[in-house]
Amino acid sequence: KAGVTQTPRYLIKTRGQQVTLSCSPISGHRSVSWYQQTPGQGLQFLFEYFSETQRNKGNFPGRFSGRQFSNSRSEMNVSTLELGDSALYLCASSLGGAASTDTQYFGPGTRLTVL
Amino acid sequence: LAKTTQPISMDSYEGQEVNITCSHNNIATNDYITWYQQFPSQGPRFIIQGYKTKVTNEVASLFIPADRKSSTLSLPRVSLSDTAVYYCLGVGNTDKLIFGTGTRLQVFP
């Protein structure tokens, strides 16, 4: 079974631009979560989508948004990029059951650099 | 949400057993203890999960005492490829994953 895939793997943008990242979950998985990882803040939860609806949300500004399509693929968008948005963006997919027993499988991430 | 505390870093040598202890004093009744492993520039990888007592899989063992206020991840006979960051999480029924700082394990030859 193919794992979680993320595109692109690397991205360079300038301040003020916007960016869209894509995540394809494992076949059969209905939940997709997004995380931001930086050296200073570590791994932080952005949001989770399940059956095309946002089910959970972290403490990030409205510039960060996402969506999920009927085939469970998900996109994350960041508008008006800031230097501090430079990070590794990770996507994780799972079956979507109770978090306590629902193993999340992470993709390789998209490395975003904002200049 | 269960807040977890674990050592920032640990060193070991190849072939040794490594035990990483995680403290989670305020763990909720329905929280499971879950461990992830992360290599540089990769996403975290699920290692093992347990509720209480002992759980073992092909990669590691997880020991959780009766009071569940701590847990210990045991990696038998580590190799250089086990050098990574290890995260301990308390995961409840409705919680998203909250990653702490993790433990950076360095294995030397």
Contacts between the chains, C-beta under 8 A, distances in Angstrom:
chain1	res1	chain2	res2	distance
A	4	B	43	7.5
A	33	B	96	6.7
A	33	B	97	7.4
A	35	B	97	7.9
A	35	B	99	7.8
A	42	B	99	6.0
A	42	B	100	7.4
A	42	B	101	5.9
A	42	B	102	7.5
A	43	B	44	7.3
A	43	B	87	7.6
A	43	B	99	3.8
A	44	B	99	7.7
A	45	B	96	4.6
A	45	B	97	6.3
A	45	B	98	6.9
A	48	B	96	6.0
A	56	B	96	4.8
A	58	B	96	7.0
A	88	B	41	7.0
A	90	B	43	4.8
A	90	B	44	7.6
A	91	B	43	7.9
A	92	B	43	6.9
A	92	B	97	7.9
A	98	B	93	4.6
A	98	B	94	7.7
A	99	B	91	5.3
A	99	B	92	6.4
A	99	B	93	6.1
A	99	B	94	6.3
A	99	B	95	5.4
A	99	B	96	6.8
A	99	B	97	7.5
A	100	B	30	6.2
A	100	B	31	6.7
A	100	B	32	4.6
A	100	B	91	5.2
A	100	B	92	5.7
A	100	B	93	5.1
A	101	B	32	6.6
A	101	B	49	7.6
A	103	B	46	5.0
A	103	B	49	7.3
A	104	B	46	7.0
A	104	B	97	6.5
A	105	B	46	7.1
A	106	B	42	7.9
A	106	B	43	2.8
A	106	B	44	5.2
A	106	B	45	6.9
A	107	B	43	5.4
A	108	B	41	7.9
A	108	B	42	5.9
A	108	B	43	5.9
A	109	B	41	7.1
A	109	B	42	7.1
A	109	B	43	5.6
A	111	B	41	7.2
